Amino acid sequence: MEQVDVAVIGGGQSGLATAHALRRQGLEPVILEASEQASGSWPRYYDSLTLFSPAGHSSLPGLPFGGDPDRYPHRDEVVAYLLRYADRLDAEVRTGARVQGVSAAHGIFTLTLESGDRISARGVVAASGTFGRPYRPSLPGLEDFAGTVLHAAEYRTPRPFAGLGVPPAGGWGRVVIVGAGNSAVQIAAELAADARVTLAARHPVRFTRQRVLGRDLHRWLKATGIDTLPVGRFLRTPPTQPVFDDGHYRAAVAAGAPDVRPMFSGIGGTKVTWADGSTEEVDTILLATGYRPDLGYLRPLGALDADGHPRHREGVSTTHPALAYVGLEWQRSLSSNSLRGVGRDAARVAGRLAARLRAH
């Protein structure tokens, strides 16, 4: 069986930042990436996605994003940046290496890959992020809805997917988007040019100004230290993220394109029943309801709770001292699972993991 120093599971922004930090600690990580390129979930996001943090605040350690630091990079720019980062990284990146399970005995981890290969490692960092497992909430009647149900992870463009029936061949028609976060609002505003769209949410949409006193909000979050506050461990239920807006989305909602309503109370056939008792025909329900950690490969370790969430403290496992996490939402700070913050968490976790391995 092949033996490695530290196995980093996931080759997106979290895994790349972690490998960089581990190398600085004198360790030799091997990145195991399930897909065919080291760019994480970014290639699978919708076509029009842009970062809500500017390029100057969206770099991983050791390589500036490049270009105008005040611009908001497009999805494809992020993919290109991550591939460039991986090429320059002084660590081995193995693509097409999906980890199916991790076990441990006598202080050594054994990773079983989908290919059947097995690898032993002194340490493991789960850096597969929080975007690999789309969250589909249990909504009344949703399983019997006769129209089209999509998750935001499956959405790419307002243009109908010709011949696939998703969305319906005649167009999007009447659309209800479940959610009130950045993706929900961005997709809703985009679709509203081609369809009648409603945002349905349990909580009102909260907008926050993208620029304050002429500077991007993230500049102030960094300058005040708010971006790095270790608040994650105090939040049993992380708050709903505000929608970063330059005024465009707030104006679209004010104009009713999309409109916003409280969550519907039921679904029957192709009809949605709203909280006020009214019903209407709906063609498509799109779930912009976020994601959950994609960590099923750790179940053999007993490292997860009943809901599949890791048992950890600021990224260090509380069940296995040489197991760590990077890229979890609210892992330590409000920027833990973002390009702008994942490097800080990676450095902390790498330092603690290196100390553990040196001591044993």
Buried (B, 14 or more C-beta within 10 A) or exposed (E): EEEBBBBBBBBBBBBBBBBBBBBBBEBEBBBBBBBEBBBBBBBBBBEBBEBBBBBBBBBBBBBEBEEEBEBBBBBEBBBBBBBEBBEEBEBEBBBEBBBBBBEBEEEEBBBBBEEEEEBBBBBBBBBBBBBBBBEBEEBEBBEEBEBBBBBBBBBEEBEBEEEEEBBBEEBBBBBBBBBBBBBBBBBBBBBBEBBBBBBBBEEEBEBEBBBEEEEBBBBBBBEEEEBBBEEBEEEEEEEBBBBBBEEEBBEBBEEEBBBBBEBBBBBEEBBBBBEEEEBBEBBBBBBBBBBBBBBBBBEBBEBBEEEBEBBBEBBBBEBBBBBBBBBBBBBBBBBBBBBBBBBBBBBBBBBBBBEBBEEE
